[in-house]
């Protein structure tokens, strides 16, 4: 009695892909020309077209390359009086959203004021504050917060 096995094309393709992947992993693990019959450059029998790249992956702009600075056009305003914040960024794309945050009860709270970074990599936004006293505010662009600015509301 002999048993006949019929593999479906999808299963056969998956098995072949698994074997090719295992061969490539083995070739990459053993290094060029070692254990696969090739020369010192990795060329020769058994190398095929599978290659492993050793080039380092370069990440996007680091947090150190990204900056966000902001200034207020006034240090004192009346309650609900409008003033402007002007900011400049580096390492951040034009069109990125700018959010306004205010220190409230020891935590930064996001306020409903937004702007976008323009082609010159700066931004401006109109702000009205209702909490009397010294207010610490900052902007956040692409996760990069600015240093806090102090505005006193009379």
HELIX and SHEET records of a PDB file:
HELIX    1   1 UNK A    9  UNK A   30  1                                  22    
SHEET    1   A 3 UNK A  67  UNK A  72  0                                        
SHEET    2   A 3 UNK A  82  UNK A  90 -1                                        
SHEET    3   A 3 UNK A 122  UNK A 128 -1                                        
SHEET    1   B 5 UNK A  76  UNK A  77  0                                        
SHEET    2   B 5 UNK A 149  UNK A 153  1                                        
SHEET    3   B 5 UNK A 133  UNK A 141 -1                                        
SHEET    4   B 5 UNK A  97  UNK A 104 -1                                        
SHEET    5   B 5 UNK A 107  UNK A 116 -1                                        
SHEET    1   C 4 UNK A  76  UNK A  77  0                                        
SHEET    2   C 4 UNK A 149  UNK A 153  1                                        
SHEET    3   C 4 UNK A 133  UNK A 141 -1                                        
SHEET    4   C 4 UNK A 144  UNK A 145 -1                                        
END                                                                             
